[in-house]
Amino acid sequence: MNNKTFLEEFIDYSNQIFPAIDSSIKNSIKNALRQFDINKFSWFTTKNLGGICQGDILNKIYFTFQKENGKSIVFPTKAMVISNSCDIENDEYILLAPLIPYLNTDEFNDEQKQNLLNNKYNGKMCLSCSSIENYYIDFSRIQSFNKKLIFYLVSSDKIKLEYSLSQFGWYFLLTKLTIHFMRIEDHNLFSSRLKGV
């Protein structure tokens, strides 16, 4: 899938997810995107944002995943910073999501791999047409880490900040997080909730 097709599908996908957006606003978004040079489109910025920011990719973090039998496995992989940049500055802990390699596994069939690449799953994000498109970010496995430890590991070059998201990449991340965590519940489930006082 080329960048132009990807952008157009993302706009149409967002329009389906947010149907309450006025049609004139939808059209203005499309018109604004047509002004960009699609051939120079990138998930990542080339500028140093100064410090660790939301959406940054770190090259190696040790995640702990729990198995059905209660045992834990340690899984070293790339990580995306999920915490808001303001929270990173003020909180003691930082939220990170693992990047899971999927192309060379039998965990997904070919159609599912293509769906990952096309960002069809709510709880997963793939940086398609990039140097790390063979990974997906798994929002269901977000973990918290001590911020001082992460900052120390970065400052001492034990882990590296590989990428920072461009404006488009950052907005795409916010869209995916919103859809995954704040989408409308099943109508019957929602109706069964107490209305409150």
C-alpha positions in Angstrom: 0.0 0.0 0.0 1.5 3.4 -0.9 1.4 6.5 1.3 -1.4 8.2 -0.7 -3.7 5.2 -0.5 -2.9 4.8 3.2 -3.8 8.5 3.9 -7.0 8.3 2.0 -8.1 5.1 3.7 -7.2 6.6 7.1 -9.3 9.7 6.4 -12.3 7.5 5.3 -11.8 5.2 8.3 -11.8 8.2 10.7 -14.9 9.6 9.0 -16.7 6.3 9.6 -15.6 6.2 13.3 -16.5 9.8 14.0 -19.8 10.2 12.0 -20.9 13.2 14.0 -18.2 15.4 12.5 -19.8 18.0 10.1 -19.3 17.1 6.4 -17.7 20.5 5.7 -15.0 19.7 8.3 -14.5 16.2 6.7 -13.9 17.8 3.4 -11.6 20.5 4.8 -9.4 17.7 6.2 -9.2 16.0 2.8 -8.4 19.3 1.1 -5.7 20.1 3.7 -4.0 16.7 3.2 -4.0 17.1 -0.6 -1.6 20.1 -0.1 1.1 17.9 1.4 3.7 16.2 -0.7 2.6 12.6 -0.3 6.0 11.3 -1.5 7.6 12.9 1.6 5.0 11.6 4.0 6.6 10.0 7.1 5.5 8.6 10.4 8.6 10.1 12.1 10.1 13.6 12.5 13.7 14.3 11.8 13.9 16.9 14.6 15.0 16.2 18.1 12.0 16.9 20.4 14.1 17.2 23.5 13.7 14.4 26.0 11.2 11.6 25.9 7.8 12.4 24.4 4.5 10.6 23.7 4.8 8.3 20.7 8.6 7.9 20.9 10.0 4.5 20.1 12.7 3.1 22.4 14.9 0.3 21.0 14.8 -2.2 23.9 12.6 -2.5 26.9 12.1 -5.7 29.0 8.3 -6.4 29.3 6.9 -9.0 31.5 3.9 -11.0 30.1 1.9 -13.4 32.2 0.9 -16.8 30.8 -2.4 -18.7 31.5 -0.6 -20.9 34.1 0.4 -17.8 36.1 4.1 -18.0 35.0 5.7 -14.9 33.6 8.0 -14.5 30.7 10.4 -11.6 30.0 10.1 -10.3 26.5 12.7 -7.7 25.3 11.5 -5.6 22.4 11.0 -2.1 21.1 8.5 0.1 23.0 6.3 3.1 22.3 5.8 5.8 24.9 2.1 6.0 25.6 2.1 8.5 28.5 1.2 12.1 27.6 4.3 14.3 27.4 3.1 16.5 30.2 2.5 13.4 32.4 6.0 12.2 31.6 7.3 15.4 33.1 5.2 15.1 36.3 4.5 11.5 37.0 6.7 8.9 38.8 5.9 6.2 36.2 5.7 6.1 32.4 3.4 4.0 30.3 5.0 1.9 27.5 3.4 -0.4 24.9 5.4 -3.2 23.4 6.1 -3.5 19.6 5.5 -7.2 18.7 7.1 -8.7 15.6 4.6 -10.6 13.6 5.7 -11.2 10.0 7.8 -14.3 10.8 5.4 -16.0 13.2 2.5 -18.4 12.8 0.4 -16.4 15.3 -1.4 -14.7 12.4 -2.4 -16.0 9.0 -1.6 -14.0 5.9 -5.0 -12.1 5.9 -4.5 -11.1 9.5 -1.0 -9.9 8.9 -2.4 -7.7 6.1 -5.1 -6.4 8.4 -2.4 -5.5 11.0 -0.4 -3.7 8.3 -3.6 -1.8 7.2 -4.4 -0.9 10.9 -7.8 -2.7 10.9 -7.6 -3.8 14.5 -8.7 -1.4 17.3 -6.1 -2.4 19.9 -3.1 -2.6 17.6 -1.2 -0.1 15.5 1.2 -0.7 12.7 3.6 1.9 11.3 3.0 0.8 7.7 5.4 1.8 5.0 8.2 2.4 7.5 11.4 0.7 8.6 9.5 -0.9 11.5 6.4 -2.0 9.7 7.2 -5.6 10.7 6.1 -4.8 14.3 2.7 -3.8 15.7 2.1 -1.8 18.9 -0.1 -3.8 21.2 -2.2 -1.5 23.4 -3.6 -4.5 25.4 -0.1 -5.0 26.9 0.7 -1.5 28.1 2.9 -1.5 31.3 4.2 1.1 33.6 7.9 1.6 34.2 9.8 3.8 36.7 10.4 7.1 34.9 13.8 7.7 36.5 15.0 4.3 35.5 14.0 4.8 31.9 15.6 8.3 31.8 18.8 6.8 33.3 18.9 4.0 30.8 18.5 6.5 27.9 21.0 9.0 29.2 23.6 6.3 29.7 23.0 4.9 26.2 21.8 1.5 27.5 18.6 2.0 25.6 18.2 4.4 22.6 15.4 6.6 21.5 15.0 5.5 17.9 12.2 7.6 16.5 9.8 10.4 17.4 6.4 10.7 15.7 5.7 13.3 13.1 2.5 15.4 13.6 0.5 12.9 11.4 2.0 10.0 13.3 1.1 11.5 16.6 -2.5 12.3 15.5 -2.8 8.7 14.2 -1.7 7.4 17.6 -4.3 9.6 19.4 -7.0 8.3 17.0 -6.1 4.7 17.7 -6.0 5.2 21.4 -9.3 7.0 21.4 -11.0 4.3 19.3 -9.5 1.5 21.5 -10.2 2.9 24.9 -13.1 5.3 24.4 -15.3 3.7 21.7 -19.0 3.3 22.4 -20.0 0.2 24.3 -22.4 -2.4 23.1 -25.9 -0.8 23.4 -27.4 -3.5 25.6 -24.4 -3.3 28.0 -24.6 0.5 28.1 -28.3 0.4 28.8 -27.8 -2.0 31.7 -25.6 0.5 33.5 -27.2 2.5 36.3 -27.9 6.1 35.2 -26.8 7.4 38.6 -28.5 9.9 40.8 
